[in-house]
Amino acid sequence: MNSSFRLTGLVAAPHTPMHGDGSLNPSVISAQAQLLLESGVRGAFICGTTGESLSLTVSERVAVTEAWCDAVDGRMPIVVHVGSNSLLEARVLASHAAQCGVSAIAAMAPSFFKSSIDELIAYCAAVAEAAPETPFYYYDIPTMTNVPIPTARFLEQGAKSIPTLHGVKFTNNDLVTLQECLALDAFDIVFGYDELLLAGLTFGVRGAVGSTYNFAAPIYQRLIDAFERGDLAAARLAQRQSVRMIRTLQEFGFSRASKAMMRLLGVDCGPVRLPLKPMTEDEVRELYGRLQGMEGLSRPLRI
């Protein structure tokens, strides 16, 4: 394991682009990568929740990984979520990601058969074993998996049987547990709640993975800059702007609305895939009207 590797700054969780009929459209990924590079985003965490990974086939996830690696061409770290309810599929994805030369892999807990902490460690060990030279992150997102575990204890126990265990993608608003994880200096704790980034920074977070970093990175860069120079008033103002934007997106359904935002920025990632319901044209126009002229977006919105 590369113990010096750390995810720092803003790491976007990109959407998986699709055609209007819901089929995969990897030709858009080069434009997504270019937007992130232009916005100063420092990495991409692909095929996660924002990327609708569990709605994709294994072959689609393989294609997305290959397209992102080609598009980025070593200019930023790529982390691939390889988790699946099928351990065998997760191992195939982990092995493929390693062959592509990604910076790290990650896996969330299986969400159908719920596991104890020991069972979850065994699952993650089997996934990580398929990519034995690639750093492995546990993807803690209990609101989606319904698998709440003591995350710091997972790290302490998991390190004994997962040699490549590198850290956690902590998409969890339990800030007490976040502090416990950050106290374990050997691990990279990457925060996954955009609307709580300022809180994470105060506890010592150095890197953050988020959906809204795809299209609103300047808001968060302003927040980080203000925090680092000790201007908490400006940092709080940027965080409140983030919260207002996210609340607006949530009114439409966050996943579907955030993907529509990419279209409004000129990088059309298409619709979400069922069971998520695609945005209607009327909803897209309403979203545009609500957020048009907002400061801090990566590009001006266009309808």
N, C-alpha and C positions, 0 to 999 in steps of 0.2 A: 504494500500500500504506500502511496505517495503521501507521507505524513505532512508535507509542506503545502499540499494543495488545499486551498480554501476558496469558497465562493464569497466574494465581497461585492459590495455595491448592489445595484439593481439587476436581478436576473428575471427575465420575462418568462411567463408560462404561456407559450403561443397557442393560438387556436389551430386546429387541424382544418386546412382549407378543403372545401367541397364544392362540387358543381351544384347547380340548382336542383338536380334530381337526387342529391344526397350522396353521390359517388365521390370518391377521393379525387382531389385536384392538386397534386403536388407541385404543379408548375407555378403556383403562387408563392411557394416557400422562399424562393430567392428574393422576392419583393418584401416579404415579412422580415427576412434576415437583414436586408438593406435598411429598412426602417429602424430596426433595433440598433444597428451600428450607427446610423445617423443620429439617433436619440441618445447615444452614450450609454445604452444598456450594456452590461458587462457579460451576459451569458444568457442561455436559453435552457429552460427545463421543459422538454418536449414530451408529448403523449401523457400528460397528467390529467387532472380534472378539467382544466380549461380546454385541453386538447381532446376531450371526449374519448379517452383511451379505451374505456371498457365498452364503448359502442363501436369500436373498430375491430376488424379481423386481425389475426396475426400477420398476414401478408401486407395489410394496409399499414400496420405499425412498423413493419420492416421498411416499407417504402418511404414512410415519413422520416424515419431515422436516416436513411441513405440520402434523402433529399436535403435534410438539414445539414448533414456533414458536408455534402457537396457545396451547398450555398455558403456556409460559414468559412469553409476551407482553412480552419485553424485560427480564425481571427477572434473567436471567443469560445469559452468552454461550452460544451453541450452535455447536459445531463439527460438521460433517457429514463422515463418511468417504464419499468418492465413488468410491474405487478399484474397478476391475473388471479382469478379464482381457480384456475388450473395451474398447478405447480409446473407441469411439463411445458405448458405454453410460456410461462414466465422464464423458465430456464432457456428455452429456445431464443426468446427475445434478449435475455441477458448475454448469451453467447454471441448473438449477432451484433449487439451494440458494442461489445468488446472488440470484435473483429473490425468494426468500423472505426475504432480508435477514439471513442467518446471519452470525455473526461471522467464521467462517473455514471453509475446507474442507481436507480431507486425503486422501491416497491412499497406500496401501501398494503395494509392487512387484507387478506381475503375477506369478502363481505357477505358471503352466504353462510358457510359454516364458520361460526365465530370461534376464535381461538383464545386460549389462556396465554399468558406471557411466555411460558415455556414452549407451547406449541407454535406461537408466532416466531419465536427465535429459531426454532427448528426449520420452519418454512423459509425464513429469510436466509438462514445458513445454506439451505439447498439452492436457493436462487443465486446467492452470491458465489457459490461454488462453481457455477457455470461460467463465471467471468473472474477467475482467480487473481488477476492482476489489476482489476478495475475497482476503484473506491466505490463502496456501497453506502447508500443513505436509506435509513428507514423513513418512509413517508407517513408521518403521523397526521391523519385527517379524520378524527373520530366523528365529526358531523356527517360524513359521507359513509364511512365504513361501519359505524356503530360498534367499533372496537376500541373502547377507552382503556388504556393501560397506563401504568406509571412509567412515563417515558424515560426518565433518568435511570430507573431500575432496569429498563430494557437495555439501555446503553451499557450499564455496568455488567449485567449478566451476559448480554449478547456478545460483548468483546471476547469472551472466553471461547466461543464457538464459531464466531464469524471473523476470520482474520482480516478481512477487508472492510469491516464496519468503520465507517468514516464519520458519520454524524446523522443528523435528523433534519428532514424538511418539516419544520414544525408549523403545520397549518392548524393551529389550536389556539384558542383565546384564553387558555388557562395560564395566566402570567406568573403564577406561583411556580408551576411546573417548568415554565420557560426558564426561570431563574435557576432552578435545580439543575437543568440540563446545561446551562451556560457555565455553571460552576465546575463542570467536568471538562477541564481545559483541553483534554486530549481529543475532543470531538468538535466537529464543525456543526454549529447549530444555525440553520438558515430559516429565517422567520417568514411565515406565509400568510400573514394578515395585513393586507395593504392599509386598512383603515386603523391599524394599531402600530404602524411602523415607528412612530415617535416613541411610544412606550417601549418597544423593542430596543431602540437605540439607547434609551436611558439605562437599560439592563445590560448592555454590552453587545448587542447584536451587531455583526459586521456585514452580513449579507442577507438579502431578502428576495424571495421568489413571489411574483404576483401577476395576476391577470391584467390589472390596469396599467402595469408598466409597459404593456404592448402599445398603448396609445396615449398615455398621460405621464410618461417618464419625467418630463420637466417639473411637474408638481413635486414629485418625490425627491428629485435632485435638489430643488430649492429647499425642501424640508431638511435633507441631509446636510447641505451646506450651512443652513442657519443653525442647526444643532451643533455642528462642529466648530462654529465660531462663537458659540454660547448665546446666540440670539433666540432664546426660547419663545419669545412672542411671535417672531416670524415663523418659527418651526410649527407652532400651534396653529397659526393661520393657514399654513399650507396643509396641515393635517385635516383641519376642518373643511377646507376646500375639497380634499380627497373624499371625506365622508359625505359631503353633499352630492358629489358626483356619483358615488357608489349607491347612495340611497335612491337617486333617480334611476340608475340602472336596475336596481332591485325591484322597482315598481313595475318594470316590464318583464321581470325574470332575469336575474343577473347573467346567466350563461348565454342566453339568446341575445340579450341586449349588448353585451360586451363584444360578441362576435359581429353584430351589426355595426358597432363603432368602427371596426376595421374597414368596412365598406365605406363609411362616411369619411374616413381618412384617405381613401383612394387605394386601399389594399383589400380587395374584395375576397374575403375568405368563405363566401357563400353562406348557406343556412346551417343551423344546427341540425343534427340527425335525431330522428325519433328514438326514444320517447320524449326528448325535448321538442317543443313545438316551435317551428320557425317563425320569425317575426313577419307580420304582414307589411305591405307597403305603407299602409296608413300608420302603423306603429313606428316604422322607421322614420317617416316624416315627422311624427310627433316627437320622437327621441331627438331628432335633429333640431327641432324647434326649441326643445327644453335645454339643450346643451350648446347650441350655436353661440359662438363668440366667447365661450369659456376660456379663460387663460390657463396655460399649462398643458395643453394638448400637444402631442408631438407634431401635428400638422393641423391647419384649419380644417373644419368640417365642411364637406361639400355634399350636396344631395344629388 
